[in-house]
Amino acid sequence: MRTLEISAVLSVGLLFLPHTAISQESPAATPNAATSKPSPDAAGVYRAGHGGVSMPKLVYSVEPAFTDKARKKKINGNCKVWLVVDIDGHVKDVRVIHSVAEDQPAKLKADALALDEKAIEAVRQYRFEPALLQGKPVPVALTVEVNFTIF
């Protein structure tokens, strides 16, 4: 798995570390990936790292913020989002595929869902150098994991 990681330590009341990892399967994980001709899905989106499609390069990111309630209740967890990086390097079609709330007790789920929204807000602001196929920009799908941890 190829991974690009970004992390920062911020201090707002409590110390927390939002950690973001952008990942895609390695071409080696798919048989004949080097020789197969890449084809987009029905929406015209490619898979980065397959058939000569390069990975987009993250050039700008925003750290997600904790909500006051999540910080107060010390909610930790991971939010995974699926997104498309378009040919201009902008983020489109962000969808949660694993919620912070999935790993929380029932009494914390509502506050944990607010962290999913914070992750989406941050990821929508990311900017990339677009993925390339034969030197031309193409839209690609990525999965981004945002980890919320309070120390």
C-alpha positions as CSV (number, residue, x, y, z in Angstrom):
1,M,0.0,0.0,0.0
2,R,1.4,3.4,-0.9
3,T,0.8,6.0,1.8
4,L,1.3,9.8,2.0
5,E,1.1,11.0,5.6
6,I,0.6,14.5,7.0
7,S,0.5,15.2,10.7
8,A,0.7,18.1,13.0
9,V,0.4,18.8,16.7
10,L,-2.0,21.6,17.7
11,S,-2.8,22.9,21.1
12,V,-6.3,24.1,21.9
13,G,-7.2,23.4,25.5
14,L,-6.0,19.8,25.2
15,L,-3.2,18.5,23.0
16,F,-4.5,16.5,20.1
17,L,-2.9,15.1,17.0
18,P,-5.0,14.9,13.8
19,H,-3.2,12.5,11.5
20,T,-4.2,12.1,7.9
21,A,-3.1,9.3,5.6
22,I,-3.9,9.1,1.9
23,S,-3.7,5.6,0.5
24,Q,-4.3,3.4,-2.6
25,E,-3.5,-0.1,-3.4
26,S,-0.1,-0.7,-4.9
27,P,0.0,-1.7,-8.6
28,A,1.9,-4.8,-7.5
29,A,-1.2,-5.9,-5.6
30,T,-3.1,-6.3,-8.9
31,P,-1.9,-8.9,-11.4
32,N,-0.9,-7.5,-14.8
33,A,-1.3,-3.9,-13.4
34,A,1.7,-2.7,-15.5
35,T,0.4,-4.1,-18.7
36,S,-3.3,-3.6,-18.2
37,K,-4.9,-0.6,-19.9
38,P,-6.5,1.7,-17.3
39,S,-10.2,2.3,-17.7
40,P,-12.3,4.7,-15.7
41,D,-15.4,3.7,-13.9
42,A,-18.9,4.7,-15.1
43,A,-18.3,8.2,-13.8
44,G,-15.0,8.6,-15.6
45,V,-12.9,8.2,-12.4
46,Y,-9.6,6.2,-12.5
47,R,-7.8,4.3,-9.8
48,A,-4.4,5.9,-8.9
49,G,-1.4,3.6,-9.2
50,H,-3.1,1.3,-11.8
51,G,-2.1,1.0,-15.4
52,G,0.1,4.0,-15.5
53,V,-2.2,6.4,-13.6
54,S,0.0,8.4,-11.2
55,M,-0.9,9.3,-7.6
56,P,-2.0,12.9,-7.1
57,K,0.4,14.9,-4.9
58,L,-1.0,16.7,-1.9
59,V,0.1,20.3,-2.0
60,Y,-2.3,21.9,0.6
61,S,-4.1,20.5,3.5
62,V,-6.1,21.7,6.5
63,E,-6.0,20.0,9.8
64,P,-9.5,18.9,11.1
65,A,-10.6,20.5,14.3
66,F,-12.1,18.8,17.3
67,T,-15.6,19.9,18.4
68,D,-15.8,21.2,21.9
69,K,-18.0,18.3,23.0
70,A,-15.7,15.7,21.5
71,R,-12.7,17.3,23.2
72,K,-14.5,17.5,26.5
73,K,-15.6,13.9,26.3
74,K,-12.2,12.8,25.0
75,I,-13.6,11.0,22.0
76,N,-10.8,9.4,19.9
77,G,-11.2,7.5,16.6
78,N,-10.8,7.2,12.9
79,C,-12.9,8.5,10.1
80,K,-12.2,7.2,6.6
81,V,-13.5,9.1,3.6
82,W,-13.7,8.3,0.0
83,L,-13.1,11.2,-2.4
84,V,-12.4,12.1,-6.0
85,V,-9.5,14.4,-7.0
86,D,-10.5,16.1,-10.2
87,I,-8.3,17.2,-13.1
88,D,-7.7,20.5,-11.4
89,G,-6.6,18.9,-8.1
90,H,-9.8,19.8,-6.3
91,V,-11.6,17.4,-4.0
92,K,-15.1,16.3,-5.1
93,D,-17.7,13.7,-3.9
94,V,-16.5,13.2,-0.3
95,R,-18.2,10.3,1.4
96,V,-17.7,8.8,4.8
97,I,-16.9,5.0,4.5
98,H,-16.0,4.5,8.2
99,S,-17.3,6.8,10.9
100,V,-15.7,7.7,14.2
101,A,-19.0,6.8,15.8
102,E,-18.7,3.2,14.7
103,D,-16.1,2.7,17.4
104,Q,-17.9,4.6,20.2
105,P,-20.3,3.6,22.9
106,A,-24.0,4.6,22.2
107,K,-23.9,7.6,24.5
108,L,-21.0,9.1,22.5
109,K,-22.2,8.4,19.0
110,A,-23.9,11.8,18.3
111,D,-20.8,13.7,19.4
112,A,-18.5,11.4,17.4
113,L,-20.6,12.0,14.2
114,A,-19.7,15.6,14.6
115,L,-16.0,14.6,14.1
116,D,-16.9,13.0,10.8
117,E,-18.2,16.4,9.7
118,K,-15.0,18.1,10.8
119,A,-13.0,15.5,8.8
120,I,-15.1,16.1,5.7
121,E,-14.8,19.9,6.1
122,A,-11.0,19.6,6.3
123,V,-10.6,17.1,3.4
124,R,-12.8,19.2,1.1
125,Q,-10.2,22.0,1.4
126,Y,-7.2,19.8,0.3
127,R,-5.5,20.7,-3.0
128,F,-3.5,18.3,-5.1
129,E,-1.4,18.2,-8.2
130,P,-3.7,16.0,-10.3
131,A,-3.0,12.4,-11.1
132,L,-1.7,11.9,-14.7
133,L,-2.2,9.3,-17.3
134,Q,0.1,9.6,-20.3
135,G,1.0,13.1,-19.2
136,K,-2.7,14.3,-19.0
137,P,-4.6,15.0,-15.8
138,V,-7.3,12.5,-14.9
139,P,-9.8,12.3,-12.0
140,V,-8.9,9.6,-9.5
141,A,-10.6,8.1,-6.4
142,L,-8.7,8.0,-3.1
143,T,-9.4,6.9,0.5
144,V,-8.3,9.3,3.2
145,E,-8.1,8.3,6.9
146,V,-8.3,11.0,9.5
147,N,-7.4,10.0,13.0
148,F,-8.6,12.0,16.0
149,T,-6.6,11.5,19.2
150,I,-6.6,13.4,22.4
151,F,-3.6,13.1,24.7
